[in-house]
């Protein structure tokens, strides 16, 4: 008992350090990337983003099978030998070489589907990204097992700087859509090299996979779940790309990018730390459940003001951040942002159920989403981009509710406990949005920049005021987490 108590603060400090380094530097890296991205958006045309979105569907699909599930299988193992690492490296090399060849070969067919010949050339260039994945995933697995997110963070910031420089340089040089191709290539290549150096992951791959069935099985289940998740989240581009022109598709995908900044950029690094932490305490079910509820409370406390704030300030925000030529994206952003709190909650379940050895639950939820979301998009696209955006808001709450019902028993958390954990930020976010919309009726005569500044001030004050009045313990808990208590 004394040994357990002595070890607990050390593990808590490890988790806190991991969260600070992984999320803190992720924010720094994203600020760099966003600064570059918003400048590039102002230079490029919506059609450039529409063409890029057509290629990204394929890239995202195949990247879901790039072997990170294999790396996660190794992270949750209690003991790992050098031979296991070599086997993982070998699996990653074989898998990613096959993915690169597949994308290269499929490029003309995808271009024909969209009736955009340039998409084939874009896909062939993007195939080079897969060659970086083995080094990146191996280094990630080694450092994550050690709960060493500090060295990972440094690599991520450096690669973000390189990607931002390439993106801005390409846009200023007039490269158009090729700017969006070259920047990720530069970022992935530099990140893979940096991660391999940071983890000292220099070894020959082993193609003798005997005894690696457990790793392959877990990785395969995670890959299947990711594949199904791709269908539910990327079907909108596949469906809308056949109906909308590149300009309209560019407006929609850029609005979606803004709406998903929190769930796609802030939550994933937190989930990486959560998965590693869950794996360490998987035998202590009470601590496991407590950790999940703490993560849900904290993340939703941050997600609610971001998502509701985007929805309430969409019009001036788009004009200030992106420019007047993107004004038509504002109604799309407002609809999409309202769906993101439930999407944020939904993506918190998979790391918790995977770490406890139940990847099939995430696969089942992804399979449901792979049916529900495409059907919603097929119906919504009849009303154009607005209909596709509305489909997210209509279908995702149902998907999240079912995912929670399936996942919570495995995590050891009651639905009521989860509801109590997320109720306060949701109510505060709704109150904030109502106050902002009310003020905006009078502020609409102001120029976009001061109008946006006023709305941000009103929203921030309302959100914090509501929490201080009705949910002060949530703010105290967040402060104590930051202070390491």
C-alpha positions as CSV (number, residue, x, y, z in Angstrom):
1,X,0.0,0.0,0.0
2,X,2.8,2.4,0.9
3,X,4.6,1.7,-2.3
4,X,1.5,2.4,-4.3
5,X,1.0,5.7,-2.6
6,X,4.6,6.6,-3.2
7,X,4.4,5.8,-6.8
8,X,1.1,7.7,-7.4
9,X,2.5,11.2,-7.2
10,X,5.3,10.2,-9.6
11,X,2.8,8.9,-12.2
12,X,0.5,12.0,-11.7
13,X,3.5,14.2,-12.3
14,X,4.3,12.2,-15.4
15,X,0.8,12.6,-16.8
16,X,0.7,16.3,-15.9
17,X,4.1,16.9,-17.6
18,X,2.9,14.9,-20.6
19,X,-0.3,17.0,-20.9
20,X,1.6,20.2,-20.6
21,X,4.3,19.3,-23.1
22,X,2.0,17.5,-25.6
23,X,-0.9,19.9,-25.5
24,X,1.1,23.1,-24.7
25,X,3.5,22.6,-27.6
26,X,0.6,21.4,-29.8
27,X,-1.0,24.8,-29.2
28,X,2.3,26.5,-30.0
29,X,2.7,24.4,-33.2
30,X,-0.9,25.1,-34.2
31,X,-0.6,28.8,-33.6
32,X,2.4,28.7,-36.0
33,X,0.4,26.6,-38.5
34,X,-2.8,28.6,-38.2
35,X,-1.0,31.9,-38.6
36,X,0.5,30.6,-41.9
37,X,-2.7,28.9,-42.9
38,X,-4.9,32.0,-42.5
39,X,-2.3,34.0,-44.5
40,X,-2.3,31.4,-47.2
41,X,-6.1,31.2,-47.3
42,X,-6.1,35.0,-48.0
43,X,-3.8,34.4,-51.0
44,X,-5.2,31.3,-52.5
45,X,-8.6,30.9,-54.1
46,X,-11.5,28.8,-52.8
47,X,-11.1,26.5,-55.9
48,X,-7.6,25.6,-54.7
49,X,-9.0,24.3,-51.5
50,X,-11.7,22.5,-53.3
51,X,-9.2,20.6,-55.5
52,X,-7.1,19.8,-52.4
53,X,-10.1,18.5,-50.6
54,X,-10.7,16.0,-53.4
55,X,-7.3,14.6,-53.0
56,X,-7.3,14.7,-49.2
57,X,-10.2,12.2,-49.1
58,X,-7.9,9.5,-50.5
59,X,-4.9,10.6,-48.4
60,X,-7.0,10.5,-45.2
61,X,-8.5,7.1,-46.0
62,X,-5.2,5.4,-46.6
63,X,-3.4,7.2,-43.8
64,X,-5.9,5.5,-41.4
65,X,-4.2,2.2,-42.3
66,X,-0.6,3.6,-41.9
67,X,0.2,1.5,-38.8
68,X,-0.4,3.8,-35.9
69,X,-2.7,1.1,-34.5
70,X,0.3,-1.2,-34.4
71,X,2.2,1.4,-32.5
72,X,-0.6,1.7,-30.0
73,X,-0.6,-2.0,-29.5
74,X,3.0,-1.8,-28.5
75,X,2.4,1.1,-26.2
76,X,-0.1,-0.8,-24.1
77,X,2.2,-3.8,-23.7
78,X,3.8,-4.1,-20.3
79,X,7.1,-5.5,-21.6
80,X,8.7,-4.7,-25.0
81,X,11.9,-6.2,-26.4
82,X,14.1,-4.8,-29.2
83,X,12.9,-7.6,-31.5
84,X,9.3,-6.4,-31.0
85,X,10.4,-2.9,-32.0
86,X,12.1,-4.3,-35.1
87,X,9.0,-6.3,-36.0
88,X,6.9,-3.2,-35.6
89,X,9.3,-1.3,-37.9
90,X,9.1,-4.0,-40.5
91,X,5.3,-4.1,-40.4
92,X,5.3,-0.3,-40.8
93,X,7.6,-0.4,-43.8
94,X,5.6,-3.1,-45.6
95,X,2.3,-1.5,-44.9
96,X,3.2,2.1,-45.9
97,X,5.1,1.0,-49.1
98,X,1.9,-0.8,-50.1
99,X,-0.2,2.3,-49.3
100,X,2.1,4.5,-51.4
101,X,1.9,2.2,-54.4
102,X,-1.9,1.9,-54.0
103,X,-2.4,5.7,-54.0
104,X,-0.1,6.2,-57.0
105,X,-2.0,3.5,-59.0
106,X,-5.5,4.8,-58.0
107,X,-4.7,8.5,-58.8
108,X,-6.2,8.5,-62.4
109,X,-9.4,6.8,-61.2
110,X,-10.0,9.4,-58.5
111,X,-9.3,12.2,-60.9
112,X,-11.9,10.7,-63.3
113,X,-14.4,10.5,-60.5
114,X,-14.2,14.2,-59.8
115,X,-13.6,15.1,-63.5
116,X,-10.5,17.1,-62.4
117,X,-7.3,15.8,-64.1
118,X,-5.0,17.7,-61.8
119,X,-6.1,15.6,-58.8
120,X,-4.1,12.7,-60.2
121,X,-0.9,14.6,-60.1
122,X,-1.6,15.9,-56.6
123,X,-2.2,12.3,-55.4
124,X,1.0,11.0,-56.9
125,X,3.0,13.7,-55.1
126,X,1.2,13.1,-51.8
127,X,2.1,9.4,-51.9
128,X,5.6,10.3,-50.7
129,X,4.1,11.0,-47.3
130,X,3.7,7.3,-46.6
131,X,7.4,6.8,-46.8
132,X,7.8,9.0,-43.7
133,X,5.3,7.1,-41.6
134,X,7.5,4.1,-40.4
135,X,10.1,6.4,-38.8
136,X,7.4,8.6,-37.4
137,X,5.3,5.8,-35.8
138,X,8.3,3.9,-34.4
139,X,9.6,7.0,-32.7
140,X,6.2,7.9,-31.4
141,X,5.7,4.4,-29.9
142,X,9.1,4.4,-28.2
143,X,8.7,7.9,-26.7
144,X,5.0,7.3,-25.7
145,X,5.9,4.2,-23.8
146,X,8.3,6.2,-21.8
147,X,5.7,9.0,-21.3
148,X,8.3,11.3,-22.8
149,X,6.2,13.9,-24.6
150,X,8.8,16.6,-24.2
151,X,11.1,15.4,-27.0
152,X,8.0,14.7,-29.2
153,X,6.9,18.3,-28.5
154,X,10.1,19.8,-29.7
155,X,10.0,17.8,-32.9
156,X,6.4,18.9,-33.5
157,X,7.1,22.6,-33.1
158,X,10.2,22.4,-35.4
159,X,8.2,20.5,-38.1
160,X,5.4,23.0,-37.8
161,X,7.8,25.9,-38.4
162,X,9.1,24.2,-41.5
163,X,5.7,23.4,-42.8
164,X,4.5,27.0,-42.2
165,X,7.5,28.4,-44.0
166,X,7.0,26.2,-47.0
167,X,3.3,27.0,-47.2
168,X,3.8,30.7,-47.0
169,X,6.6,30.6,-49.5
170,X,4.6,28.5,-52.0
171,X,1.6,30.9,-51.7
172,X,3.7,34.0,-52.3
173,X,5.4,32.3,-55.2
174,X,2.1,31.7,-56.9
175,X,2.1,27.9,-56.7
176,X,-1.7,27.7,-56.1
177,X,-2.9,24.3,-55.0
178,X,0.6,22.9,-55.0
179,X,1.3,25.1,-52.0
180,X,-1.2,22.8,-50.1
181,X,0.7,19.7,-51.3
182,X,4.3,20.7,-50.6
183,X,3.8,22.1,-47.1
184,X,2.5,18.8,-45.6
185,X,5.3,16.9,-47.4
186,X,7.9,19.1,-45.8
187,X,6.3,18.9,-42.4
188,X,5.9,15.1,-42.4
189,X,9.5,14.5,-43.7
190,X,11.0,16.8,-41.0
191,X,8.8,15.4,-38.3
192,X,9.8,11.8,-39.2
193,X,13.5,12.6,-39.1
194,X,13.2,14.5,-35.9
195,X,11.2,11.8,-34.2
196,X,13.6,9.1,-35.2
197,X,16.5,11.1,-33.8
198,X,14.6,12.0,-30.6
199,X,13.7,8.4,-29.9
200,X,17.1,7.0,-31.0
201,X,15.0,4.7,-33.2
202,X,17.7,3.6,-35.6
203,X,17.5,-0.1,-36.2
204,X,17.0,-2.5,-39.1
205,X,13.4,-3.6,-39.7
206,X,12.6,-7.3,-39.1
207,X,10.3,-9.0,-41.6
208,X,10.1,-12.1,-39.5
209,X,6.7,-11.5,-37.9
210,X,6.4,-14.7,-35.9
211,X,5.0,-14.0,-32.5
212,X,3.7,-10.6,-33.5
213,X,0.1,-11.8,-33.9
214,X,-1.2,-9.9,-30.8
215,X,0.2,-6.6,-32.1
216,X,-1.2,-7.2,-35.6
217,X,-4.6,-8.2,-34.2
218,X,-4.9,-5.1,-32.0
219,X,-3.6,-2.9,-34.8
220,X,-5.9,-4.4,-37.3
221,X,-9.0,-3.8,-35.1
222,X,-7.9,-0.2,-34.6
223,X,-7.3,0.2,-38.3
224,X,-10.7,-1.1,-39.1
225,X,-12.3,1.3,-36.6
226,X,-10.3,4.2,-38.2
227,X,-11.4,3.1,-41.7
228,X,-15.1,3.2,-40.6
229,X,-14.5,6.5,-38.9
230,X,-13.1,7.8,-42.2
231,X,-16.4,6.9,-43.9
232,X,-18.5,8.8,-41.3
233,X,-16.3,11.9,-41.4
234,X,-15.2,12.1,-45.0
235,X,-18.3,10.9,-46.9
236,X,-19.4,14.5,-47.1
237,X,-16.5,15.3,-49.4
238,X,-17.1,12.2,-51.5
239,X,-20.8,13.0,-51.9
240,X,-20.6,16.8,-52.1
241,X,-17.6,16.6,-54.5
242,X,-19.9,15.1,-57.2
243,X,-22.5,17.8,-56.8
244,X,-20.8,21.0,-55.8
245,X,-18.3,22.9,-57.9
246,X,-14.7,23.4,-56.6
247,X,-15.6,27.0,-55.4
248,X,-18.6,25.8,-53.3
249,X,-16.7,22.8,-52.0
250,X,-13.8,25.0,-51.0
251,X,-16.2,27.2,-49.0
252,X,-17.6,24.2,-47.2
253,X,-14.3,22.5,-46.5
254,X,-12.8,25.7,-45.2
255,X,-15.8,26.3,-42.9
256,X,-15.4,22.7,-41.7
257,X,-11.7,23.2,-41.1
258,X,-12.5,26.2,-38.8
259,X,-15.3,24.4,-37.0
260,X,-13.1,21.3,-36.3
261,X,-10.0,23.2,-35.1
262,X,-10.6,22.2,-31.5
263,X,-11.7,18.6,-32.1
264,X,-9.0,17.9,-34.7
265,X,-6.1,19.9,-33.4
266,X,-6.4,20.2,-29.7
267,X,-8.1,16.9,-28.6
268,X,-5.9,14.4,-30.5
269,X,-2.7,15.2,-28.5
270,X,-4.7,15.0,-25.3
271,X,-6.1,11.7,-26.4
272,X,-2.5,10.5,-27.1
273,X,-1.5,11.3,-23.5
274,X,-4.8,9.8,-22.2
275,X,-4.3,6.5,-24.0
276,X,-0.8,6.1,-22.6
277,X,-2.0,7.0,-19.1
278,X,-5.1,4.7,-19.3
279,X,-2.8,1.9,-20.4
280,X,-0.6,2.4,-17.3
281,X,-3.6,2.2,-14.9
282,X,-5.8,-0.3,-16.8
283,X,-6.0,-2.7,-13.8
284,X,-7.2,0.0,-11.4
285,X,-10.8,0.4,-12.6
286,X,-11.8,3.1,-10.1
287,X,-8.8,5.3,-11.0
288,X,-9.5,4.5,-14.7
289,X,-13.1,5.8,-14.5
290,X,-12.1,8.8,-12.5
291,X,-9.5,9.7,-15.1
292,X,-12.0,9.5,-17.9
293,X,-14.5,11.8,-16.1
294,X,-11.7,14.3,-15.3
295,X,-10.7,14.3,-19.0
296,X,-14.3,14.7,-20.2
297,X,-14.9,17.6,-17.7
298,X,-11.7,19.4,-18.6
299,X,-11.9,19.0,-22.4
300,X,-15.6,20.0,-22.6
301,X,-14.9,23.0,-20.4
302,X,-12.5,24.2,-23.1
303,X,-14.5,22.9,-26.1
304,X,-17.8,24.6,-25.3
305,X,-16.8,28.2,-25.5
306,X,-14.8,27.6,-28.6
307,X,-17.6,25.8,-30.5
308,X,-20.5,28.0,-29.3
309,X,-18.3,31.1,-29.8
310,X,-17.6,30.2,-33.4
311,X,-21.3,29.6,-34.1
312,X,-22.3,33.0,-32.6
313,X,-19.5,35.1,-34.2
314,X,-19.3,33.3,-37.6
315,X,-20.1,36.3,-39.8
316,X,-17.5,38.8,-38.5
317,X,-14.9,36.1,-37.8
318,X,-14.9,34.9,-41.3
319,X,-14.6,38.4,-42.7
320,X,-11.7,39.3,-40.3
321,X,-9.8,36.1,-40.5
322,X,-10.3,34.9,-44.0
323,X,-11.4,38.1,-45.9
324,X,-14.5,39.2,-47.8
325,X,-14.2,36.7,-50.6
326,X,-15.0,33.9,-48.0
327,X,-18.1,35.6,-46.6
328,X,-20.4,32.9,-48.0
329,X,-18.7,30.4,-45.6
330,X,-20.1,32.1,-42.5
331,X,-23.6,30.4,-42.5
332,X,-21.8,27.0,-43.0
333,X,-19.4,27.7,-40.1
334,X,-22.3,28.6,-37.8
335,X,-24.1,25.3,-38.5
336,X,-21.0,23.1,-38.3
337,X,-19.7,24.7,-35.1
338,X,-22.9,23.8,-33.2
339,X,-22.3,20.1,-34.0
340,X,-18.7,20.1,-32.7
341,X,-19.3,19.8,-28.9
342,X,-21.0,16.4,-29.4
343,X,-18.2,15.3,-31.9
344,X,-15.6,16.3,-29.3
345,X,-17.3,14.1,-26.7
346,X,-17.6,11.2,-29.1
347,X,-13.9,11.1,-29.9
348,X,-13.0,10.8,-26.2
349,X,-14.4,7.3,-25.9
350,X,-12.1,5.4,-28.3
351,X,-8.8,5.9,-26.3
352,X,-10.5,4.8,-23.1
353,X,-12.0,1.6,-24.6
354,X,-8.9,0.8,-26.6
355,X,-6.6,1.1,-23.6
356,X,-8.7,-1.3,-21.6
357,X,-8.4,-3.9,-24.4
358,X,-11.8,-3.3,-26.0
359,X,-11.1,-1.9,-29.5
360,X,-14.1,-3.6,-30.8
361,X,-16.4,-1.0,-29.1
362,X,-14.8,1.8,-31.1
363,X,-15.1,-0.3,-34.3
364,X,-18.8,-0.9,-33.6
365,X,-19.4,2.9,-33.1
366,X,-17.5,3.7,-36.2
367,X,-19.5,1.1,-38.2
368,X,-22.7,2.8,-37.0
369,X,-21.3,6.2,-38.0
370,X,-20.3,4.8,-41.4
371,X,-24.0,4.2,-42.1
372,X,-25.7,7.1,-40.3
373,X,-23.4,10.0,-41.6
374,X,-23.3,9.1,-45.3
375,X,-27.1,8.8,-45.3
376,X,-27.4,12.2,-43.6
377,X,-25.0,13.7,-46.2
378,X,-27.0,12.1,-49.1
379,X,-30.1,13.8,-47.8
380,X,-28.5,17.1,-47.0
381,X,-26.6,17.6,-50.3
382,X,-30.0,18.1,-52.0
383,X,-29.9,21.5,-50.4
384,X,-26.3,22.2,-51.4
385,X,-23.5,23.0,-49.0
386,X,-25.9,24.3,-46.3
387,X,-27.7,21.0,-46.3
388,X,-24.4,19.1,-45.9
389,X,-23.4,21.3,-43.0
390,X,-26.9,20.8,-41.4
391,X,-26.4,17.0,-41.7
392,X,-23.6,17.1,-39.1
393,X,-25.9,18.9,-36.6
394,X,-28.8,16.5,-37.2
395,X,-26.9,13.1,-37.1
396,X,-24.0,13.5,-34.7
397,X,-25.9,13.8,-31.4
398,X,-27.6,10.4,-32.2
399,X,-24.2,8.8,-33.0
400,X,-22.6,10.2,-29.8
401,X,-25.5,9.0,-27.6
402,X,-25.2,5.4,-28.9
403,X,-21.4,5.4,-28.6
404,X,-21.8,6.5,-25.0
405,X,-24.3,3.7,-24.2
406,X,-21.9,1.1,-25.7
407,X,-18.7,2.5,-24.2
408,X,-19.5,3.7,-20.7
409,X,-19.9,0.2,-19.1
410,X,-16.5,-0.9,-20.3
411,X,-14.9,2.3,-18.9
412,X,-16.8,1.8,-15.6
413,X,-18.7,5.1,-15.7
414,X,-22.5,5.7,-15.4
415,X,-24.3,7.8,-17.9
416,X,-25.5,10.1,-15.2
417,X,-22.0,10.8,-14.0
418,X,-20.9,11.7,-17.5
419,X,-23.9,13.9,-17.9
420,X,-23.1,15.8,-14.7
421,X,-19.5,16.1,-15.8
422,X,-20.4,17.9,-19.1
423,X,-23.6,19.7,-18.2
424,X,-22.0,22.8,-16.7
425,X,-19.8,23.8,-19.7
426,X,-22.7,23.1,-22.2
427,X,-25.1,25.3,-20.2
428,X,-22.4,28.0,-19.9
429,X,-21.7,27.8,-23.6
430,X,-25.4,28.1,-24.5
431,X,-25.7,31.2,-22.2
432,X,-22.6,32.7,-23.8
433,X,-24.0,32.2,-27.3
434,X,-27.3,33.7,-26.4
435,X,-25.7,36.8,-25.0
436,X,-23.4,37.2,-28.0
437,X,-26.3,36.9,-30.5
438,X,-28.3,39.4,-28.5
439,X,-25.4,42.0,-28.5
440,X,-24.6,41.3,-32.1
441,X,-28.0,42.6,-33.2
442,X,-27.0,46.0,-32.0
443,X,-23.3,45.6,-33.0
444,X,-24.0,44.6,-36.6
445,X,-23.5,48.2,-37.8
446,X,-19.9,48.2,-36.6
447,X,-16.9,47.3,-38.9
448,X,-16.0,43.6,-38.8
449,X,-12.9,43.9,-36.6
450,X,-14.3,46.0,-33.7
451,X,-17.6,44.0,-34.0
452,X,-15.7,40.7,-33.5
453,X,-13.6,42.1,-30.6
454,X,-16.8,43.3,-28.8
455,X,-18.5,39.9,-29.3
456,X,-15.4,38.0,-28.0
457,X,-15.3,40.2,-24.9
458,X,-19.0,39.7,-24.2
459,X,-18.8,36.0,-24.8
460,X,-15.7,35.5,-22.5
461,X,-17.3,37.5,-19.7
462,X,-20.6,35.7,-20.0
463,X,-19.0,32.2,-20.0
464,X,-16.7,32.9,-17.1
465,X,-19.4,34.7,-15.2
466,X,-21.8,31.8,-15.6
467,X,-19.3,29.2,-14.4
468,X,-18.3,31.4,-11.4
469,X,-21.9,31.7,-10.4
470,X,-23.3,28.2,-11.1
471,X,-20.2,25.9,-11.5
472,X,-17.3,27.3,-9.5
473,X,-16.0,23.8,-8.7
474,X,-15.3,23.2,-12.4
475,X,-13.0,26.2,-12.6
476,X,-11.3,25.3,-9.3
477,X,-10.6,21.8,-10.6
478,X,-9.2,23.2,-13.9
479,X,-6.9,25.5,-11.9
480,X,-5.7,22.7,-9.7
481,X,-5.0,20.5,-12.7
482,X,-2.8,23.2,-14.2
483,X,-1.0,23.8,-10.9
484,X,-0.4,20.0,-10.5
485,X,-2.7,19.3,-7.5
